[in-house]
Amino acid sequence: MKRIGLLSDTHSFLHPGIFDYFEACDEIWHAGDIGDASVADRLEAFRPLRAVYGNIDDAAMRRRFPEDLRFECEGADVFMTHIGGYPGRYNKRVREILRAAPPGLFICGHSHILKVMPDRELGLLHINPGAAGNEGFHRLRTIVRFTLEDGLPKDLQVVELGERGR
């Protein structure tokens, strides 16, 4: 069993409350648009970090993190990328990857819209944690926590970090 802290779209801003909310987490996953490297450094110093780069991330971040990350965690097949879409509206590149070998858990960011929804056709769960930073059109900053056990996500919690800019 592992407790996961999931965030995306920090855009160089790391809300201090994240460390309190992720205190009980074993790993932190960042679904891209990290921004400044200090954000990744601080997260990595706190807990093991798995991350992908996003469209706003510079060349150094793109060397540090991959565009796509596929891995197994507690029996779950996980695929994470930044620009992915959601069930019924996947990005073309991602749709081809998902259809060729559907993971159990698909994670992306980019839209700044919190979504947790099943894809019944592909038999996977899609999670977009929304945006944790201050840049973008979203009103509320959000992150997600969940447990992975026996290949399944459980006890999923959405955490609202307050309105952006505050």
Secondary structure as UniProt FT lines:
FT   STRAND          2..7
FT   TURN            11..12
FT   HELIX           17..21
FT   TURN            22..24
FT   STRAND          27..30
FT   HELIX           37..46
FT   STRAND          49..51
FT   TURN            55..56
FT   HELIX           59..64
FT   STRAND          68..73
FT   TURN            74..75
FT   STRAND          76..81
FT   STRAND          85..86
FT   TURN            87..88
FT   STRAND          89..90
FT   HELIX           92..100
FT   STRAND          105..107
FT   STRAND          114..119
FT   TURN            120..123
FT   STRAND          124..129
FT   STRAND          140..149
FT   TURN            150..151
FT   STRAND          152..163
FT   TURN            164..165
//
